[in-house]
Every structure is written in C-alpha cells, then in structure tokens.
Amino acid sequence: MLQLAVPLIEQNLGYARRLVADLNESECAAQPVSGCDLNHPAFVIGHLAWVCDIGVTLMGHPAALDPSWRELFSNTAKPLPDRDRYPTMAVLLAAYETAHVRLNDAALASTPEALEQLPPERFRSRFPTVAHVVLHMLTNHEAVHLGQLSAWRRASGFPPV
C-alpha cells in the first residue's frame, strides 16, 4: 500500500529542494512579517529532517541526527530569528534528504506485520498503526510544512516555485 504514495513522497522532496534553491544563507531565518513568527526555511527543513529521523526509529532503525536537533526542531520548538542558531542550509537540506529517503526506504522494506504495530502512545490518538504515522510523515506532514515555506517565500518577496 505504501508503494502508492511513492510518487507523492518524491514530489515533496523535489518541491522542498526548489523552495530553498534560490535562497541566500543569511535569509533563511528571517521573519518577514512584523509580529508574526513564521516557520522559516532553516526551521522547516530542519524540522522535516528531525521528523523523518523519528519516523525511522518507529521501524526499529537507529536515529541518525544529533540529539541536539530536538531543541531546535521538535514539535514544541519555535522558529528563532537568529540565523546563527541553525546549521547551514546545505547541512539542513542534506540531513532532510537523507532522513526522507531513509524513512521511505525503511517503510518500503518493512514487513506488513511491522507496519501494523501500534505506534508509540503519543501517536495513538491520531494514528492506529506505525504505517499510518509513517505515511502521514512522508505526505501530509511534509506538504503542510512545505506550504508554510511557500508562504514564507511570498511574504519575503520571493517568486513562487
């Protein structure tokens, strides 16, 4: 069943690459709307990497990202306007691409029995199985955050992609 989502998953990764391709490093934590903390590129790309890395662990694989990323990119983290607090966009994008591909590959290689397992407690109110969590992470979750990044681009004066 996850095979059906592969084209969507690949589209998300390509879209993410296009959304950040023309950005200067110094712009990637800017807050273009006064009084509004938008999820900026450094936060969005790091957050997507962090979430995909968490997803890989749901299928029994080790995390690959430094645990310090949790402070900057977890679900409770807030986007900071200080560019120096974040890794470079090259590092963030490479981490996201690697984690995204690892999660997709792990899901496709998993047995149906592994994917039908109950997810950790924090996910169970929304997702009945690990497969549901992983599919959400690779499709809906990414699409929402990439939409935020698209809105950030517009608010910052960048053209659409």
Secondary structure, 3 states (H helix, E strand, C coil): CHHHHHHHHHHHHHHHHHHHCCCCHHHCCCCCCCCCCCCCHHHHHHHHHHHHHHHHHHCCCCCCCCCCHHHHHCCCCCCCCCHHHCCCHHHHHHHHHHHHHHHHHHHHHCCHHHHCCCCCHHHCCCCCCHHHHHHHHHHHHHHHHHHHHHHHHHHCCCCCC
